[in-house]
Amino acid sequence: MKELRREKSEKLFEDAKTMFPGGVHSPVRAFKSVDGAPIFIDSGDGCIITDVDGNEYIDFCYSWGPLILGHNNASVKNAVQKALIKGTSFGTPTALGNEIGHLLLDNHKYLEMIRFVSSGTEAVMSAIRLARGYTGKNKIIKFNGCYHGHVDSMLVKAGSGLVTSGVSTSAGIPDSYVKETLVLELNDLQALIELLKSNNDIAAIIIEPVPANNGLLIQDRNYLSWLRKLCDEYGVLLIFDEVISGFRLGFEGASGYYSIKPDIITFGKIIGGGLPVGAFGGSKEIMSHIAPLGEVYQAGTLSANPLAISAGIAMLKEILKPGFYEDLEAKTQYLVGLIKSHAESKGYDFSIQSIASIFWFNFSTKRAITANDINADNMVIFKKMHKFLLDNGVYIGPSGYEVGFISAAHDKSTLEKAATLINQSLDEAFMN
Ligand SMILES: *Cc1c(COP(=O)(O)O)cnc(C)c1O
């Protein structure tokens, strides 16, 4: 196994640590769950990223999902350059805003009105406020193993014992906030029904319809449609957090994929084509409650700024092209198939779970459907894989709980090369 030289990355990280908490601006970037210092990336093109020491990697992280077209996509780059010439932000409405609005509403059957923000977290925070304002109720049900950004009330996990007593996963969150969030396990309808029956102050259920932040916990369609039915029965809003699944499982995301109409959908990541954009939308009836039309306040200085929106428009136009998702899915199946057949032939306790262009290494042959199905002890195997892959030019998210992404820029021969290296990394991890 060769060791790549990463002197510049290491030096930059030492320097960064003197200025930024942990040397980073988002915790997972610090490589805490894997060996070595984080790699400082200098540039990206197509499916390849290059670090400051000149090492190249085949990317499967893609800035955690937004770059479904790959790095430095020509259409996105040209659109941003064109917008840049006219100025970056005006704090006024722009024609570009209308353009992206039409693109979204004309092509997504569950969206009648949308509001732009600048991150997924902001979208979730606003969606929750809207659900509370609309229903006049306070509590939110969320599920263990779903991530909804760093909103105070969403950094809550199930406590031991009673389902209704969640505990915060971060310091700095008042108990009084935590009490407003009720946490359940995924795929447990009985617990949900009991909770809905016993509590009449529930404003919304929020779920990642394809939970992809704690492994890839693909739910059954039947379970998701029961959520819809129960929400209707109990007068609760259904929020689909589609920050990852939106525009990933198809233009209409998981909502379209499962044909389930949520009351509010949140977006982030892909919608901005790599620039900071988030959004939330739904029916006119519900969205009309947002200020200045309605009484639920929400605002943003840089919301829908022309630079970010022009990237979003270019990205949406590309993914609307016929065959886009079919190609992407075929690429994913190709990579997954190559890894799967190797792992099976070796009899490893390993499987690769995938949906659309998302995949995840599961260190078990049993399907993981709830957070409890993931054995944390197996992350030592991931650590070995990760090190091997990094040293051999494959970049995957630096945690075994993170999913990988396929982009339109992955070509067949690169995927073949990556699969060979991933298979070698499995051998390395399982044999040593
Ligand atoms: C990434 C993510 C968020 C948070 O988005 P940010 O842009 O990082 O604030 C929220 N929900 C889900 C499902 C996500 O994957």
The ligand as a Tripos MOL2 file, in Angstrom:
@<TRIPOS>MOLECULE
LIG
   15    15     1     0     0
SMALL
NO_CHARGES

@<TRIPOS>ATOM
      1 C1        -27.7520   18.3570    4.9070 C.3       1 LIG1
      2 C2        -29.1030   18.1910    5.4880 C.ar      1 LIG1
      3 C3        -29.7500   19.2130    6.2000 C.ar      1 LIG1
      4 C4        -29.0430   20.4940    6.5520 C.3       1 LIG1
      5 O1        -28.6990   21.2390    5.4330 O.3       1 LIG1
      6 P1        -27.5270   22.3450    5.5780 P.3       1 LIG1
      7 O2        -27.5070   23.0070    4.2380 O.co2     1 LIG1
      8 O3        -26.2890   21.5900    5.8980 O.co2     1 LIG1
      9 O4        -27.9370   23.2580    6.6540 O.co2     1 LIG1
     10 C5        -31.0470   19.0230    6.6080 C.ar      1 LIG1
     11 N1        -31.6930   17.8940    6.3330 N.ar      1 LIG1
     12 C6        -31.1220   16.8820    5.6580 C.ar      1 LIG1
     13 C7        -31.9160   15.6660    5.3470 C.3       1 LIG1
     14 C8        -29.7940   16.9870    5.2300 C.ar      1 LIG1
     15 O5        -29.2240   15.9650    4.5910 O.3       1 LIG1
@<TRIPOS>BOND
     1     1     2 1
     2     2     3 ar
     3     2    14 ar
     4     3     4 1
     5     3    10 ar
     6     4     5 1
     7     5     6 1
     8     6     7 2
     9     6     8 1
    10     6     9 1
    11    10    11 ar
    12    11    12 ar
    13    12    13 1
    14    12    14 ar
    15    14    15 1
@<TRIPOS>SUBSTRUCTURE
     1 LIG1         1 GROUP 0 **** ****
